[in-house]
Amino acid sequence: MEQREHLRIQIPLLVELTHPAVGTVQSNARDVSEGGVFVALADTQIRVGAKVKLRLMTVLPTDTQPTPTVDMKVERVTDDGLGLSFINRTAEHLWGSVKHLREELAIGRDYFQLHQSAAVTHDKKGLLLVQQNGKWLLPGHYLMVGENNVSALRDYLESQLGVQLEQRPQAHSADSAPDISVLEAATYSVVFTVQTKGSDVQLASDSEYKDWRWVSKVRDVREITFASDAQRQAAESVLTALLEE
């Protein structure tokens, strides 16, 4: 495994880059370390060895502290950007700004990944479960930034399972308990109840699921191996309510 000399911080940063070939442009930066930064910038005339100026933009509305402009050197050029290195001690100030932003956006403290599952029901078949890595669960996916959750869930079920919904998904339950030992996995999970127009299921050719099944007895939910207790509890609750209708 490759060992990097400096700690990397994988968070999105907005930077302002200045060079005669491009003028002053704003772009996204990643792979920020004490040694340098990678800036996304395609189709430029900037070459290896060139000197540029870089400024970390203020993105927090409550932070009015000015951010420094630092001199940097182009160490590598790729199709999608520039690998830059710090060339003077002012880099320490930029690194300080990055550490401050990193503290403001602590994973598991200030934000979560968003995951939504669907408790898909059919009045003749019961509740739909899918199998992944040998365990059963409700079908679901991580919501991408900017996606409409209802449209995204509907599209996911149709493309991955061939399931068409009969009505708008209704929120059933939520769970925001992260795994404290792995903060990067901190997740806010929401389970929606949905009804399908038919009972036919067709896994996509590239599906992450290995199998699927309809369950119509609460006993079955209690006996099979679920991916998590939260998933089992949600499945049992939804199926119990369906059978009581």
C-alpha positions in Angstrom: 0.0 0.0 0.0 1.3 3.5 -0.9 2.3 5.5 2.2 2.0 9.2 1.8 4.3 11.6 3.7 1.5 14.0 4.7 -2.0 13.6 6.1 -4.7 14.1 3.5 -8.1 15.7 4.1 -10.8 14.5 1.8 -13.3 17.4 1.9 -14.5 19.7 -0.9 -12.8 23.1 -0.9 -13.3 26.1 -3.0 -10.2 27.9 -4.1 -9.2 30.8 -6.3 -6.2 30.3 -8.6 -4.3 33.0 -10.5 -2.0 32.6 -13.4 -1.5 34.6 -16.7 -2.6 31.6 -18.7 -6.1 31.5 -17.1 -6.4 34.8 -15.2 -8.2 34.3 -11.9 -10.5 31.4 -11.7 -12.4 29.6 -9.0 -12.3 25.8 -8.8 -12.5 22.8 -6.4 -9.5 21.4 -4.6 -8.9 18.0 -3.1 -6.1 15.9 -1.6 -5.1 18.9 0.6 -2.0 18.1 2.7 0.8 20.0 4.4 2.8 19.5 1.2 0.3 20.7 -1.4 -3.1 20.4 -3.0 -4.7 19.1 -6.2 -6.9 21.7 -8.1 -9.4 20.6 -10.6 -8.7 22.6 -13.8 -9.0 21.1 -17.2 -7.7 22.4 -20.6 -5.2 24.9 -19.3 -1.9 26.0 -20.8 -0.2 25.9 -17.4 2.9 23.7 -17.4 5.0 21.8 -14.8 7.3 24.2 -13.0 4.9 27.2 -13.3 4.3 29.4 -10.3 0.6 30.2 -9.4 -1.2 32.0 -6.6 -3.9 30.1 -4.7 -6.4 31.4 -2.2 -8.8 29.3 -0.1 -12.2 30.8 -0.4 -14.4 31.4 2.7 -17.4 29.1 2.6 -18.7 29.4 6.1 -21.3 32.2 6.4 -20.2 32.9 10.0 -16.5 33.1 9.2 -15.4 36.6 8.2 -11.7 36.0 8.7 -9.8 36.8 5.5 -8.1 33.8 3.9 -4.5 34.0 2.7 -3.1 33.9 -0.8 -0.1 31.7 -1.2 2.5 31.0 -3.8 2.5 27.5 -5.2 4.4 25.5 -7.8 2.9 23.2 -10.4 4.4 19.7 -9.8 2.2 17.7 -12.1 -0.4 18.3 -14.8 -3.2 15.8 -15.6 -6.2 15.8 -17.8 -8.4 17.0 -15.0 -6.2 19.3 -12.9 -2.9 20.5 -11.4 -0.9 19.0 -8.5 0.5 22.0 -6.6 3.2 22.2 -3.9 3.7 25.0 -1.3 6.9 26.9 -1.9 7.1 29.2 1.2 6.2 29.4 4.9 2.9 31.1 4.1 1.6 27.6 3.4 1.3 27.1 7.1 -1.4 29.8 7.2 -3.4 28.0 4.4 -3.0 24.7 6.2 -4.3 26.4 9.4 -7.4 27.6 7.4 -8.0 24.0 6.1 -7.7 22.5 9.6 -10.2 25.1 10.9 -12.6 24.2 8.1 -12.1 20.5 8.8 -13.0 21.1 12.5 -16.1 22.9 11.4 -17.2 19.9 9.3 -16.4 17.0 11.6 -17.8 13.7 10.2 -20.4 12.3 12.6 -20.6 15.5 14.5 -22.0 18.1 12.1 -23.2 16.0 9.2 -24.2 12.5 8.2 -24.4 10.5 5.0 -28.0 10.1 4.0 -29.4 6.6 3.3 -33.0 5.9 2.3 -34.7 2.4 2.3 -38.0 1.4 0.9 -40.4 -1.0 2.6 -42.1 -2.1 -0.6 -45.4 -3.8 0.0 -48.0 -5.6 -2.2 -51.4 -6.6 -0.8 -51.1 -10.2 -2.3 -47.4 -10.8 -1.6 -46.5 -9.0 1.6 -43.1 -7.2 2.0 -40.2 -7.2 -0.4 -36.7 -8.0 0.9 -33.4 -8.2 -1.0 -30.2 -10.1 -0.2 -26.8 -8.6 -0.1 -23.6 -10.3 1.2 -25.6 -13.1 2.6 -28.0 -11.0 4.6 -31.5 -9.6 4.0 -32.6 -6.0 4.1 -34.9 -3.4 2.6 -33.8 -2.1 -0.8 -32.2 1.3 -0.6 -29.4 3.7 -1.5 -27.4 6.7 -0.4 -28.9 10.0 -1.5 -26.6 12.2 -3.5 -26.3 15.9 -2.8 -28.9 17.8 -4.9 -31.1 14.8 -5.5 -34.8 14.9 -4.8 -35.3 12.1 -2.3 -38.7 10.9 -3.7 -37.6 10.9 -7.3 -34.3 9.3 -6.5 -36.0 6.5 -4.5 -38.6 5.9 -7.2 -35.9 5.8 -10.0 -33.7 3.5 -7.9 -36.5 1.0 -7.3 -37.5 1.0 -11.0 -33.9 0.7 -12.3 -32.6 -1.9 -9.8 -35.7 -4.0 -9.2 -38.1 -3.2 -11.9 -40.6 -2.1 -9.3 -43.1 0.7 -10.1 -44.7 2.6 -7.2 -48.4 3.0 -6.8 -48.2 6.1 -4.5 -45.8 8.6 -3.1 -43.4 7.2 -0.5 -44.4 7.9 3.1 -41.7 8.3 5.8 -42.0 5.4 8.3 -39.0 5.6 10.6 -35.5 7.2 11.0 -32.3 6.3 12.7 -29.3 8.6 13.2 -27.1 6.4 15.4 -23.6 6.2 13.9 -20.9 3.6 14.5 -18.7 5.6 16.9 -15.6 3.7 16.0 -15.9 4.6 12.4 -17.1 8.2 12.1 -16.8 8.2 8.3 -19.7 5.7 8.3 -22.0 8.0 10.4 -25.4 7.7 8.6 -28.8 9.2 8.9 -31.2 6.5 7.7 -34.8 6.9 6.7 -37.2 4.1 5.9 -40.1 4.9 3.5 -43.2 2.8 3.0 -44.3 2.3 -0.6 -46.9 0.2 -2.4 -46.0 -1.4 -5.7 -48.4 -1.8 -8.7 -47.4 -5.4 -9.3 -45.5 -8.2 -7.7 -43.0 -8.9 -10.4 -39.3 -8.2 -9.5 -36.5 -8.1 -12.0 -32.9 -7.5 -10.7 -30.8 -5.3 -12.9 -27.9 -7.0 -14.6 -25.4 -5.0 -12.5 -27.4 -5.1 -9.3 -25.6 -5.2 -5.9 -28.3 -7.6 -4.7 -28.0 -11.4 -5.2 -31.6 -12.4 -4.5 -35.0 -11.1 -3.5 -38.1 -12.5 -1.9 -41.6 -11.5 -0.7 -42.4 -12.3 3.0 -45.9 -12.5 4.2 -45.4 -13.7 7.8 -43.9 -11.8 10.7 -42.3 -15.0 11.8 -40.3 -15.1 8.6 -38.9 -11.7 9.4 -37.9 -12.7 12.8 -36.1 -15.9 11.7 -34.0 -14.8 8.7 -30.6 -13.0 9.0 -30.9 -9.2 8.6 -28.2 -6.7 7.8 -29.0 -4.8 11.0 -31.5 -4.7 13.9 -32.9 -1.4 12.7 -33.7 -3.0 9.3 -35.4 -6.0 11.0 -37.5 -3.8 13.2 -38.6 -1.6 10.3 -39.5 -4.7 8.3 -41.4 -6.3 11.1 -43.3 -3.0 11.9 -44.4 -2.5 8.3 -45.4 -6.1 7.7 -47.4 -6.2 11.0 -49.3 -3.0 9.9 -50.0 -4.5 6.5 -51.4 -7.7 7.9 -53.7 -5.8 10.3 -55.3 -3.8 7.4 
